[in-house]
Amino acid sequence: MANTPQAKKRIRRNAARALVNGNRVGRIRTFVKKAEAALESGDKVAATAAMLQVQPELMRGVAKGVLHKNTASRKFARLTKRLTALA
């Protein structure tokens, strides 16, 4: 158990940041799922629109530190590959 005031504050801050970061990751997952659903449906217009929303969300996750840069790039590349396969 934390004894120092600094350690107690760190525990409080970690809990608060975990909530914020969890919401960020959840938001990113939602956009990725929407893009995957659009790709599954085969609708190229909807898939393109979804991809235009996914890319900034992934990069925002990288900027905020909740995703690794390569992870976001890999996810976007795989989605893009599936989008080009629709054509």
C-alpha positions as CSV (number, residue, x, y, z in Angstrom):
1,M,0.0,0.0,0.0
2,A,1.2,3.5,-0.8
3,N,2.6,5.4,2.2
4,T,3.9,8.7,0.8
5,P,1.6,11.5,-0.3
6,Q,3.2,11.3,-3.7
7,A,2.5,7.6,-4.1
8,K,-1.2,8.2,-3.0
9,K,-1.6,11.0,-5.6
10,R,0.0,8.8,-8.3
11,I,-2.6,6.1,-7.6
12,R,-5.4,8.6,-7.9
13,R,-3.9,10.0,-11.2
14,N,-3.4,6.5,-12.6
15,A,-7.1,5.6,-12.0
16,A,-8.2,8.9,-13.6
17,R,-5.9,8.4,-16.7
18,A,-7.0,4.8,-17.1
19,L,-10.6,6.0,-17.5
20,V,-9.7,8.6,-20.1
21,N,-7.4,6.2,-22.0
22,G,-9.9,3.4,-21.9
23,N,-12.5,5.7,-23.4
24,R,-10.0,6.7,-26.1
25,V,-9.2,3.1,-27.0
26,G,-13.0,2.3,-27.1
27,R,-13.7,5.2,-29.4
28,I,-10.9,4.0,-31.8
29,R,-12.3,0.4,-31.7
30,T,-15.8,1.7,-32.5
31,F,-14.5,3.5,-35.6
32,V,-12.5,0.4,-36.7
33,K,-15.5,-1.8,-36.3
34,K,-17.7,0.6,-38.4
35,A,-15.0,0.4,-41.1
36,E,-14.9,-3.4,-40.9
37,A,-18.7,-3.6,-41.1
38,A,-18.7,-1.3,-44.2
39,L,-16.0,-3.5,-45.8
40,E,-18.0,-6.6,-45.0
41,S,-21.1,-5.2,-46.6
42,G,-19.2,-4.6,-49.8
43,D,-20.4,-1.0,-50.1
44,K,-17.3,0.8,-51.4
45,V,-18.7,4.3,-50.9
46,A,-19.6,3.6,-47.2
47,A,-16.3,1.8,-46.7
48,T,-14.4,4.8,-48.1
49,A,-16.3,7.2,-45.9
50,A,-15.5,5.0,-42.9
51,M,-11.9,4.8,-43.7
52,L,-11.7,8.6,-43.9
53,Q,-12.9,8.6,-40.2
54,V,-10.7,5.8,-39.0
55,Q,-7.4,7.2,-40.1
56,P,-7.5,10.4,-38.0
57,E,-8.8,8.5,-35.0
58,L,-5.9,6.0,-35.1
59,M,-3.4,8.9,-35.5
60,R,-5.1,10.7,-32.6
61,G,-4.6,7.6,-30.5
62,V,-0.9,7.6,-31.4
63,A,-0.6,11.3,-30.5
64,K,-2.3,10.8,-27.1
65,G,-0.1,7.8,-26.4
66,V,-2.8,5.0,-26.2
67,L,-1.6,3.3,-29.3
68,H,1.8,2.5,-30.7
69,K,2.6,4.1,-34.0
70,N,3.3,0.8,-35.7
71,T,0.1,-0.7,-34.4
72,A,-2.0,2.1,-35.8
73,S,-0.2,1.9,-39.1
74,R,-0.7,-1.8,-39.3
75,K,-4.4,-1.6,-38.6
76,F,-4.9,1.1,-41.2
77,A,-2.8,-0.7,-43.8
78,R,-4.8,-3.9,-43.4
79,L,-8.1,-2.0,-43.7
80,T,-6.8,-0.1,-46.7
81,K,-5.8,-3.4,-48.3
82,R,-9.3,-4.8,-47.8
83,L,-10.7,-1.6,-49.3
84,T,-8.6,-1.8,-52.4
85,A,-9.7,-5.5,-52.8
86,L,-13.3,-4.3,-53.1
87,A,-12.5,-2.7,-56.4
